[in-house]
């Protein structure tokens, strides 16, 4: 009888772990889907960049060419260069 109870407890723990893992993954995917990548559009040379609310700067295509430094472009657009966390 004790072996059967241990088996049932182990199975319940495995199922509970799978449910918790699924919830964690689902919540992370939901948070990623809510990211606003259309926060601010920036023209840098002949390229367009998107600054998300979380500070991520993403290229939307084009060529930077002989454009001024990024911090100058951001400042001219009224954006504090420190807002950019990664690119």
ABEGO torsion letter per residue (X at the ends): XAAAAAAAAAAAAAAAAAAAAAAAAAAAAAAAAABBAAABBBBBEABBBBBBAAGBBBBAEEBAEABBBAAAAAAAAGBBAAABABX
